[in-house]
Amino acid sequence: MADKTRLTTSAGAPMPTNDHSLTAGKRGPVLMQDYQLLEKLAHQNRERIPERPVHAKGWGAFGTFTVTQDITRYTRARLFSEVGKQTEVLARWSTVAGEQGAADAERDVRGFSLKFYTEEGNWDMVGNNTPVFFVRDAYKFPDFIRTQKRHPKTNLRSPEAMFDFWAGQPESVHQVTILMSDRGIPKNPARMNGYGSHTYSLWNDQGERFWVKFHFRTQKGHAFHTNAEAEELIGKTRESYQEDLYNMIDGGDFPRWKVFIQIMEEEEATRQSFNPFDLTKVWPHGDFPLIEVGELEMNRNPENYFMFVENAAYAPSNIVPGISWSPDKMLQARIFAYADAHRYRLGTHYEQLPANHAKAAAEVNFYHKDGAMRFFPPKTGHPDAYYEPNQYDEAARADPGVAEPPLRIDGDADRYDPADPDADYVQPRALYAEVMDDDERARLHSNMASAMGPCSDAVKERWYAVLGKVHPDYEAGVRKAVEDDVNAVPVTDDSQVTTRG
């Protein structure tokens, strides 16, 4: 055995066998002293961790972000400090509603999350493949997610719940229109765009702040499945995204995205006809054109999926000097919610796991103490410095030089609700009437009819009323598509509701 890898226990002792339990005689009972049998069984019982409540089904890869244009006038973040600079990235894409065993090619929004391992710590860009979202206020986020999950009585997905919620929350119509359009089922992660979705901010060495939107435009071109194509594909494989992504990277056909930003000067936010911090709104490209920043290339499959993709923990609380947040209400809530979800799912010190730990170029010094997963020595700079302030010169200290400029707050604390009753319909109206062509609108009508067909007449009428406020042709088109769908049998009892489309 001297020239071969020797099997050992997890404590390092060599193992004599990995085939048979230790018994009392050839036919006797298994002995309690066979501690390696107990170890194997105990470890198997603990192999699974809680799945993510949202974005449970995902696919990931490592890659590189390369700066192609100078944006240092907007930000002091070092990952953008010079043209040609490269930063390692861990990406994870995901569906929103499905559990870990869900099919990849379902109609759903896709998560688009990136962890940039910069020399000043990790920056997490947590977004989607759509530039907007269903709600603008985290007060309604738990309610929304419950409508996407399983009915508590039937344990089935409920279109009745989905469309009932959307009809009562008409700001959702912008995102629902995108979801039910051609863009609702991308062929794989490489064939879709990514967006930061939220409004973030950048700040420079002069202390100037700029509002910013992040865009990741696919270089492989958009490609989508129709409902019929997706249904046929799911019948053959539920892992189409994982297969496509892994095989592309393994074969050297690397997915790439061009990275752009939109910039709004700080005072410009007060002059817009829409709320630029509203997650259900986009910034018009004519007013705020795309500015090229760099290229994202995903070029390495993880050696262990669980270690690097399932354990990956993305949180908008992870920013670096030069990048910050905004008054976006959903973003503000996610600053807490994401990190807290990771503490629950992975453990107290989840950021010390290999997928989440900052790279060697970045200092990692903090005063968090003990708790589950404390598998590393103190990172305070001095063995006696387990509190702060302290007397030790070597101990970690805060650096006032990286303080961001103060956020300008407009007005007193309130629970802002848009005053303009048409505000939530302007942008989806432009998307429907000006961006989409006749064929795209026809497919939108058909996709939506398929999704809402099982809904009760009452919910359908509530949703038609929302569509009519967007555009009369939108309402009429979906009505007709529902009437023409012979499978669209309305129900009145949630216990009968199933999912289609």
Secondary structure as UniProt FT lines:
FT   TURN            2..3
FT   TURN            10..11
FT   TURN            32..33
FT   HELIX           35..45
FT   STRAND          58..67
FT   TURN            72..74
FT   HELIX           78..80
FT   TURN            83..84
FT   STRAND          86..95
FT   TURN            100..101
FT   TURN            104..105
FT   STRAND          110..118
FT   TURN            119..120
FT   STRAND          121..128
FT   HELIX           138..140
FT   HELIX           141..148
FT   TURN            152..154
FT   HELIX           159..168
FT   HELIX           170..172
FT   HELIX           173..179
FT   HELIX           182..184
FT   HELIX           189..191
FT   STRAND          194..195
FT   STRAND          200..203
FT   TURN            205..206
FT   STRAND          209..218
FT   HELIX           227..236
FT   HELIX           240..250
FT   TURN            251..252
FT   STRAND          256..265
FT   HELIX           266..271
FT   TURN            276..277
FT   TURN            279..280
FT   TURN            285..287
FT   STRAND          291..300
FT   HELIX           306..310
FT   TURN            316..317
FT   TURN            321..322
FT   STRAND          323..324
FT   HELIX           329..345
FT   TURN            348..349
FT   HELIX           350..352
FT   TURN            354..356
FT   TURN            360..361
FT   TURN            372..373
FT   TURN            383..384
FT   TURN            393..394
FT   HELIX           400..402
FT   TURN            421..422
FT   HELIX           423..430
FT   HELIX           431..435
FT   HELIX           438..452
FT   TURN            453..454
FT   HELIX           457..470
FT   HELIX           472..484
FT   TURN            486..487
FT   HELIX           494..496
//
